[in-house]
Amino acid sequence: MSHDDVGAAPARPPVSGSAAPGQLFVVERRLPKASAQQLSLLQSALSGAAVRFGARGDGIRYLCSIFVARQDRLISLFTADDAETVRAVNQAALIPFGSIEAAVELRGPG
């Protein structure tokens, strides 16, 4: 997916790793020239989609997103029962993504 594909329908990016319930997932996307307002709208869309899926019994929770401006990269964190639920939530939010990966959180002290 190129930087120019922000408004395009998401292709089927790779999903790796099997997950235990409550597994952490990282979703990465490229967002060239995203404004603060666009980022706020994206966050609302992700949060709303996760709440809708969670309310119907799908095991998912949107945690947060981190925007790396110099790289035009948005990294979103979810906990979910499986990667396919994370994929479905991101597709429902209509925000193209590059990859979904199972991850492990390494917490700092304190």
Residue pairs with C-beta under 8 A, 6 or more apart in sequence:
1 8
1 10
1 11
1 13
1 30
1 96
1 98
2 30
3 30
3 32
3 72
4 32
5 96
6 30
6 31
6 32
6 96
7 96
8 96
9 96
10 90
10 91
10 95
10 96
10 97
11 96
13 97
13 98
13 99
13 100
14 99
14 100
15 83
15 84
15 86
15 87
15 99
15 100
15 101
16 83
16 99
16 100
16 101
16 102
17 23
17 83
17 101
17 102
18 82
18 83
18 102
19 25
19 80
19 81
19 82
19 83
19 102
21 59
21 81
22 59
22 79
22 80
22 81
23 79
23 80
23 81
23 82
23 102
24 77
24 78
24 79
24 102
24 103
24 104
24 105
25 77
25 78
25 79
25 80
25 83
25 86
25 100
25 101
25 102
25 103
26 75
26 76
26 77
26 100
26 101
26 103
27 75
27 76
27 77
27 78
27 86
27 90
27 97
27 99
27 100
28 73
28 74
28 75
28 76
28 97
28 98
28 99
28 101
29 73
29 74
29 76
29 95
29 96
29 97
29 98
30 72
30 73
30 74
30 98
31 38
31 39
31 42
31 67
31 72
31 73
31 74
32 72
33 72
34 42
34 67
34 72
34 74
39 65
39 67
39 74
42 65
42 74
42 93
42 95
43 65
45 93
45 94
45 95
46 62
46 65
46 76
46 89
46 90
46 93
46 95
47 62
48 93
49 62
49 89
49 90
49 92
49 93
50 60
50 61
50 62
50 78
50 89
51 62
52 92
53 60
53 85
53 88
53 89
53 92
54 60
54 61
58 80
58 81
58 85
58 88
58 89
59 80
59 81
59 82
59 85
60 78
60 79
60 80
60 81
60 85
60 86
60 89
61 78
61 79
61 80
62 76
62 77
62 78
62 89
63 77
63 78
63 79
64 76
64 77
65 74
65 75
65 76
65 77
66 74
66 75
66 76
66 77
67 73
67 74
67 75
68 74
68 75
76 90
77 103
78 86
78 89
80 86
80 89
83 100
83 102
86 100
87 100
90 97
90 100
